[in-house]
Every structure is written in C-alpha cells, then in structure tokens.
Amino acid sequence: ANCTALTEVNLFNNKLIKLPKEMGACTKLEILNVGGNKLKTLPPTDGWTAMKEIKCHQNGLFMVPSFAMMAELEIIKMDFNKALENLPELGEHSKLEQFEVGNCNLTALPPSMTTWTSLKLLNCGANKIAALPPLALPALEILNAGGNMLTELPAELAGCSSLKTLFFQENHITAVPAELAGLNKTLSRLNCAGQKTPGLAMDATLETLKSSCKIGRASCRERV
C-alpha cells in the first residue's frame, strides 16, 4: 500500500490464493495481471480509477468487486473462472476495447454493454447466457458467443459495421434475422455449427454471410 507510484503489477501464473486488501490503496495502478492463480476474489477496487488493463483470468473467482469507477479501462480479461456466475458492476466504459469472459458460468451479460462504443473484441463463449444485449457497436470486430443458451440473435447486431468474426455455434438458434445480411460487407469468419435445437437452415441471410466469408477467408466455417 505504500507503493504509491506503482503503475503495473504482474503476478501471472503462480499459486496465489489471496491478494492483500491493501493493494486497493495503489491508486496509480494502470495494469494488473493476476491471471493463472487460485484467487477467489480481488481486493477492494474503489481506488483503482487509473486502471487501463485488468487481467484476472484462469482463477477460481466467484465474486468480483465493482469495475464501474474504472473509466480508463481498455482491457478486461476474466475468462476461465468456472465459479463466476455474476459479473461485477461494470457501468459505461467508453474506452474499453477488449472484454473476455468466456468459459465461466455466466447466465447474462451487462445491459451497459450497449454503450461500449470502442469495444473491438467480445468473447463470452462457453457460458449459460440466454440472450445477448441489443449490441450495435460500430467498432466491434470479433464476437464469440458460441456454446451458450441463446435462442436468437439480436437484430441490432446489424449495427456492428466493423464485424469480421461471428461465432454463435452450439446454441439453440433456429433462425437468423434478415437484418444481419448487411454484415456481409465486413464479415470474413462465421461459425454457426452444431445448434442444440434443430431447425437452423441455410436461408438467404446465411447464404449471403457464407458468400462473404468465402471471399474473405478460406477458413470460414458455415456448417449448420
């Protein structure tokens, strides 16, 4: 706590089970990487207003304090926390570019995500998420929502005018909104394979997206 000038802490890939609560007093912290440990929670975060990158992936987190006061955040990486059922309070993040919460135990994403206009990468795959927020994020390039409990995709995704990668395999989706056909202008990777509820057909919308992927990259996966 007396390291008042500390801006970066990297404790990645150890066997830590706890961080001292006094770390919350390191108010100049900008980069924190505590991934690959055995943490259950994080220290109080109220003082971390300068934080730009926080990585707490591959732990045993089941509860995380609020990130709402971290207005400078650019990266949140907390994937592979199998006990994590609820996300911390997040609020609006105008500078956030990367948000990774895949392979947790989440049932929902925060509604405030619709305001994250700088977001480029969203990985929420392999959870229990039942619905995506109405995301129309102009900077979003990669969306991985595969392996969830989705029954539909929001038509608002058509507003993701920079989207290059769209994965929604292994869900319960039986139809794709016609509005998403417009994504063919940017899309180069698509995976909608293995829907757990039968019925998704290669309709006109998927054919349009498939064609754009063939032009963009040979690695497109369009199996239904």
C-alpha positions in Angstrom: 0.0 0.0 0.0 3.0 2.3 0.4 4.0 1.8 -3.2 2.2 5.0 -4.2 3.9 5.3 -7.6 3.2 1.7 -8.6 1.6 1.6 -12.1 2.0 -2.1 -13.1 1.7 -5.4 -11.2 2.3 -8.8 -13.0 1.8 -11.8 -10.8 0.7 -14.2 -13.6 0.9 -18.0 -13.3 1.6 -18.6 -9.6 -0.4 -20.3 -6.8 -1.7 -17.2 -5.1 -4.9 -17.8 -3.1 -5.4 -14.2 -1.9 -4.2 -10.7 -2.6 -3.8 -8.2 0.3 -6.7 -5.8 0.7 -4.1 -3.0 1.0 -3.5 -3.3 -2.8 -6.7 -1.3 -3.1 -4.7 1.7 -2.0 -2.4 1.6 -5.0 -4.4 4.3 -6.7 -1.9 4.8 -9.7 -2.2 1.2 -10.9 -2.8 1.1 -14.6 -2.0 -2.6 -15.5 -2.8 -5.6 -13.2 -2.3 -9.2 -14.3 -3.1 -11.8 -11.7 -4.2 -14.5 -14.2 -3.3 -18.1 -13.7 -3.6 -18.2 -9.9 -6.1 -19.6 -7.4 -7.8 -16.4 -6.4 -11.4 -16.4 -5.1 -11.9 -12.6 -5.3 -10.0 -9.3 -5.7 -9.1 -6.6 -3.2 -11.3 -3.5 -2.9 -11.3 -1.7 -6.3 -12.7 1.7 -5.4 -9.3 3.4 -5.6 -8.3 1.9 -9.0 -9.6 4.8 -11.0 -6.5 4.8 -13.3 -6.7 1.2 -14.3 -6.4 0.5 -18.0 -5.9 -3.3 -18.2 -7.1 -5.8 -15.6 -6.5 -9.5 -16.2 -7.7 -12.0 -13.7 -8.4 -15.0 -16.0 -7.8 -18.6 -15.1 -8.6 -18.3 -11.4 -11.3 -19.5 -9.1 -13.1 -16.2 -8.9 -16.7 -16.4 -7.6 -17.2 -12.7 -6.7 -15.5 -9.6 -8.1 -15.8 -6.0 -6.8 -17.2 -3.2 -8.9 -15.3 -2.0 -12.0 -17.7 0.9 -12.6 -15.3 3.5 -11.4 -12.5 2.4 -13.8 -13.3 4.9 -16.5 -9.9 4.4 -18.3 -10.3 0.6 -18.8 -9.2 -0.7 -22.2 -8.9 -4.4 -21.4 -10.9 -6.7 -19.1 -9.8 -10.4 -19.2 -11.5 -12.7 -16.7 -12.2 -15.8 -18.8 -11.8 -19.3 -17.4 -13.3 -18.6 -14.0 -15.6 -21.6 -13.7 -17.2 -20.5 -10.4 -18.1 -17.0 -11.7 -21.9 -16.7 -12.1 -22.2 -12.9 -11.9 -20.1 -10.2 -13.4 -19.1 -7.2 -11.3 -20.8 -3.9 -11.7 -19.3 -2.5 -14.9 -21.2 0.7 -15.9 -20.3 2.6 -19.0 -16.8 2.2 -20.5 -16.2 4.5 -23.4 -12.5 3.3 -23.9 -13.0 -0.4 -23.4 -11.7 -2.4 -26.4 -11.4 -6.0 -25.2 -13.8 -7.9 -23.0 -13.2 -11.6 -22.4 -15.5 -13.6 -20.1 -15.6 -16.9 -21.9 -15.6 -20.3 -20.1 -17.2 -19.0 -16.9 -20.7 -19.8 -15.5 -22.5 -16.7 -16.6 -26.2 -16.5 -17.4 -26.3 -12.9 -18.6 -24.2 -10.0 -19.9 -24.5 -6.4 -18.5 -27.0 -4.2 -20.3 -24.5 -1.4 -20.1 -22.5 -3.1 -22.9 -24.7 -1.2 -25.4 -22.7 1.9 -24.5 -19.2 0.4 -25.0 -18.7 2.1 -28.4 -14.9 1.4 -28.5 -15.3 -2.4 -28.0 -13.5 -4.4 -30.6 -13.4 -7.9 -29.1 -16.2 -9.7 -27.1 -15.6 -13.2 -26.1 -18.5 -14.6 -24.0 -18.4 -18.2 -25.3 -18.9 -21.3 -23.3 -21.3 -19.9 -20.6 -25.0 -20.3 -20.0 -26.1 -16.9 -21.5 -29.7 -16.9 -22.6 -29.7 -13.6 -24.5 -27.3 -11.1 -25.9 -27.9 -7.4 -25.2 -29.0 -5.4 -28.3 -25.5 -4.7 -29.4 -25.0 -2.2 -32.2 -21.3 -1.4 -31.6 -19.6 0.2 -34.6 -16.1 -0.8 -33.5 -16.8 -4.5 -32.8 -14.7 -6.8 -34.9 -14.8 -10.1 -33.1 -17.9 -11.6 -31.4 -17.7 -15.2 -29.9 -20.9 -16.2 -28.3 -20.6 -19.9 -29.1 -21.6 -22.6 -26.6 -24.3 -20.8 -24.7 -28.1 -21.0 -24.3 -29.1 -18.4 -27.0 -32.3 -18.9 -28.8 -31.9 -15.9 -31.1 -29.5 -13.2 -32.3 -30.5 -9.5 -31.8 -31.3 -7.7 -35.0 -29.3 -4.8 -33.6 -26.1 -6.7 -34.5 -26.6 -5.3 -37.9 -25.2 -2.1 -36.5 -21.8 -3.7 -35.8 -20.5 -2.3 -39.0 -16.9 -3.5 -38.5 -17.7 -7.1 -37.6 -15.2 -9.6 -39.1 -15.7 -12.7 -37.0 -19.1 -14.0 -35.8 -19.3 -17.3 -33.8 -22.6 -18.5 -32.4 -22.2 -22.3 -32.8 -23.7 -24.7 -30.3 -26.6 -22.7 -29.1 -30.4 -23.0 -29.7 -30.8 -20.7 -32.6 -33.2 -21.7 -35.4 -33.3 -18.5 -37.4 -31.0 -15.5 -38.2 -32.6 -12.0 -38.5 -32.7 -10.8 -42.1 -31.1 -7.5 -41.0 -27.8 -9.3 -40.4 -27.3 -9.9 -44.1 -25.8 -6.5 -44.2 -22.8 -7.8 -42.3 -21.5 -9.4 -45.5 -19.7 -6.1 -46.2 -17.1 -6.9 -43.5 -17.6 -10.5 -42.3 -14.8 -13.0 -43.1 -15.3 -15.7 -40.4 -18.6 -17.4 -39.5 -19.4 -20.4 -37.3 -23.0 -21.4 -36.6 -22.5 -25.2 -36.5 -23.9 -27.7 -34.1 -27.1 -25.9 -32.8 -28.5 -27.9 -29.9 -32.1 -27.2 -31.1 -32.6 -28.5 -34.7 -34.0 -26.2 -37.3 -31.4 -23.7 -38.4 -31.5 -23.7 -42.2 -29.1 -22.2 -44.8 -31.6 -19.5 -45.7 -30.9 -16.4 -47.8 -29.3 -14.5 -44.9 -26.9 -17.2 -44.0 -26.1 -17.8 -47.7 -25.2 -14.1 -48.0 -22.9 -14.3 -45.0 -21.4 -17.5 -46.2 -20.6 -15.9 -49.6 -18.8 -13.0 -47.9 -16.7 -15.4 -45.9 -15.6 -17.3 -49.0 -14.4 -14.1 -50.5 -12.7 -13.0 -47.3 -11.1 -16.2 -46.0 -11.0 -19.8 -46.9 -11.1 -20.8 -43.2 -14.8 -19.9 -42.9 -16.9 -22.5 -41.1 -20.5 -22.3 -42.1 -21.8 -25.8 -41.3 -25.4 -25.8 -40.0 
